[in-house]
Amino acid sequence: MKFHILYLKNKTLLIVVLFSYLLPLHSFIATAFAKEDISQIFQKQINRPKLKHAQWSFYAEYADTGENIVDFNGEKSLAPASGLKAITTGVALMLLGEGFRFETNLYYDGEISDTGILQGNLYLVGGGDPTLGSDQVKGSPGLEKLMQTWVVSVRKLKIHQITGSVIVDTSFFDQETVPDFWTWSDIGNYFGAGSSALCIHDNLYSLFFKPGSRVGDSAEIVRTEPKVEDIEFDNHMRTGKIGSGDNGYIYCAPKQRVATVRGTIPAGVKEFSIKGSIPDPPLFAAHYLTEWLYRSSVPVSGTATVTNRRRNYQDEKKICSIYSPPLTDIIKITNKKSINLYAEQLVKMVAHKGTGIGSTKRGIPIIENTLNSLGIDTGGFSLFDGSGLSRNTMVTTKICAKFLSAMAKQKAFDTFYNSLSVAGDPRDIGHVKKFGVGTPLAFNARVKTGYIKGVRSHSGYVRSRSGRLISFSLICNNFSSPTRTIDSIHQSVLVKLANLQ
């Protein structure tokens, strides 16, 4: 910066001119000190004795210019947990488009006689829709309404009997339902539901128990909702203290027919439910539709079944099509409610569009290539899934923040931005209702959180006092303190970001 000595008779004018030269320098110095202050505060807090064994990373930059604000271990690879969904959903928006809809079709083969007998089968052809039969996303019919739609469509063709079977076609995606390195304690529970070309009812069921009268008593299994055929329970569930909540786990691999149940459910209630993942969602759908047809006086002679062999279906034998809500609405629920299944379905759909094969292993390179196309160095980027449930999935906070900055320049940015949880907003459906309450983060920061055992992350956006958009990512791994301690540290440094000019 140049400084000129001005010889002016008017001293007031001299002061004004000098001030105009010094103002940019003053602003630069103030910003530099503010950045240093954030780094020092973060360093001081994470050096507490109880946190010394944890690994930390923090990266933040201005979204418009990419100017770095904080870089603390920004290139260290760490597990992000569900923070990864911000990247998965952003890439899906870029490659599939905001208006994209999944499609599920119902066909028949054979012939329909004059007396209403279908000499053939019904084929339920999955198209990867994660919302089919779910009530999570606005515009998606729930399970019962979906079944009604299919039954009514069949009856409109004046079909009164089916000599064949209800067959679910899952050839649209591959048959690898659970990504590598998902843990045994996760995959039988609702948050570990496997992906499929035909998902239904979020691939989950509720398992109801009747607690015992005393702590330690066995808890009796009452029923499942919806009813899941061909599943048995090896029940070791016990009764816990009143108010102890859900401490139960279901251990069950994909397509396994015996599920082991362990843990406790609280005493003092008539019944209590936990949620499990349906072992074979396509087969469940085939059974469920068969049962609905039977109850609607359309008996099906054959056994419900599943195929992954591709078939050529005739348009004139299409019974009906079910379309998902637009991707805009699916992304919102995926990020705010952090639904692992939805993220995994998006990875496979991206793969199917790009390669014709809907698989996680085909989708991951597409995600990495998309980041590279945005000018992001993907060193340290190692994915095994799209949801972050895998402890082996690794990213860096620099990659996360750089991607967030790149998304701020995309056409779909508003959709993406509004899919993130609003800090401190009690009306938001996300997981940061209490985060930043009473601070400049409240109703300002947009956050995607991540949590699995020993992993906590916060990534998203916050606006500075002058309104500039800042992209940030914080990840902590291998901590033994309560999660709220990590949240408190992350909140404190994000408040500093919000207070920047």
HELIX and SHEET records of a PDB file:
HELIX    1   1 LYS A   11  ILE A   46  1                                  36    
HELIX    2   2 PRO A   49  LEU A   51  5                                   3    
HELIX    3   3 ALA A   81  LEU A   84  5                                   4    
HELIX    4   4 LYS A   85  LEU A   96  1                                  12    
HELIX    5   5 LEU A  143  LYS A  156  1                                  14    
HELIX    6   6 TRP A  184  ILE A  187  1                                   4    
HELIX    7   7 TYR A  190  GLY A  192  5                                   3    
HELIX    8   8 HIS A  201  ASN A  203  5                                   3    
HELIX    9   9 PRO A  281  ARG A  295  1                                  15    
HELIX   10  10 ASP A  315  LYS A  317  5                                   3    
HELIX   11  11 LEU A  327  LYS A  336  1                                  10    
HELIX   12  12 ASN A  340  THR A  355  1                                  16    
HELIX   13  13 THR A  360  SER A  373  1                                  14    
HELIX   14  14 THR A  397  MET A  407  1                                  11    
HELIX   15  15 PHE A  413  SER A  419  1                                   7    
HELIX   16  16 THR A  483  ALA A  498  1                                  16    
SHEET    1   A 6 ASN A  68  PHE A  72  0                                        
SHEET    2   A 6 GLN A  55  TYR A  62 -1                                        
SHEET    3   A 6 LEU A 469  ASN A 477 -1                                        
SHEET    4   A 6 VAL A 455  ARG A 463 -1                                        
SHEET    5   A 6 ARG A 446  ILE A 452 -1                                        
SHEET    6   A 6 SER A 421  VAL A 422 -1                                        
SHEET    1   B 5 THR A 305  THR A 307  0                                        
SHEET    2   B 5 VAL A 166  ASP A 169  1                                        
SHEET    3   B 5 LEU A 122  VAL A 125  1                                        
SHEET    4   B 5 GLU A 103  TYR A 108 -1                                        
SHEET    5   B 5 LYS A 318  TYR A 323 -1                                        
SHEET    1   C 3 GLU A 111  ILE A 112  0                                        
SHEET    2   C 3 ILE A 117  GLN A 119 -1                                        
SHEET    3   C 3 GLN A 161  ILE A 162  1                                        
SHEET    1   D 3 GLU A 220  GLU A 225  0                                        
SHEET    2   D 3 LEU A 204  LYS A 210 -1                                        
SHEET    3   D 3 PHE A 272  SER A 277 -1                                        
SHEET    1   E 3 GLU A 232  GLY A 240  0                                        
SHEET    2   E 3 VAL A 258  PRO A 266  1                                        
SHEET    3   E 3 ASN A 247  TYR A 251 -1                                        
END                                                                             
